[in-house]
Amino acid sequence: MTIQDAQQQVDEWIKTVGVRYYSELTNLGILMEETGELARLMVRMYGEQSFKESDKGRELADEMADILWVLLCLANQTGVDLTTALQKNIDKKTKRDADRHRNNEKLNP
């Protein structure tokens, strides 16, 4: 599935199953909530915090997919083509950071 396919599939789901998009601000809040859920799980998996009973059954991939879903919704709502936006972002980072990371002593001890 391409990013464009994902945007189209989410849009179709919203129109047929989800009734309508939540407002952009509501979806922004949901994005923050989902990001917090991913952070909580990663802190427990890779950090020092222990798991709680409420963490059982949560999967990293599912939490990441929740974030992607809401981001796709926001892109659809605001007319952003994420395929084009991501390619432009990669190009920007490649040009801007061509030597930056190679010359970073913290990354290259």
Secondary structure as GFF3:
##gff-version 3
##sequence-region A 1 109
A	DSSP	alpha_helix	3	16	.	.	.	ID=ss1
A	DSSP	alpha_helix	24	46	.	.	.	ID=ss2
A	DSSP	three_ten_helix	53	55	.	.	.	ID=ss3
A	DSSP	alpha_helix	60	78	.	.	.	ID=ss4
A	DSSP	alpha_helix	82	96	.	.	.	ID=ss5
###
